[in-house]
Amino acid sequence: LTKSTKSKDKEYNPVELKTMGKNLLKAAIKPVEEIDIEDEAEEIDVDPDAL
């Protein structure tokens, strides 16, 4: 389990990273404007695919 903890991030699927990123952004910036969150979330979705 200790070894898998570090490699866990690499083993995560792009879809998993997208979902986690969206949830983190929404939770962090939720009090601000939802429109900004959606725009930033879309841009961030492209990053995991590029990686």
N, C-alpha and C positions, 0 to 999 in steps of 0.2 A: 504493500500500500504506500510505503514511503516513496519508493521509486516512481510509482504511478502518479503520485501527487505532483511532482515536477513535470513529468511528461503529459500530465492530464491536459494542460493548455494546448499542447501540440496535437493531442489526439482529438480534441474537440472538432466537430464538423463545422464548416463555414456557416451552416444554417444555425447551429447552436450559438456561435459567436455573434451572428446577426441578432438573434433573439435576445441574448444577454445584453448586447450593446444597446438595443432599442429600449429594453426595460430599464437599464441603468440611466440612460439619457432622460427617459420619461420621468423616472423617480427623482432624478436630480434637478431637472429643469421644469418639472411639472408646475410648481408655483408661479413660474414666469409665464410666458405665452406658449400655448400649445402649438400654434402655427410655426413658431421658430423651431420647436422640437421636431416637428414632422419634416421640415426642410433639412435640418441637420441630420436627422436619422436617415433620410434617403441618401445623403452624401456618404455617411459612414457605412451604409450597407455596401457601397461599391468598394470600399477599402478592403474588407475581408476577402472579397473575391479576387482582388488584385494580389493580395498576399498569398 
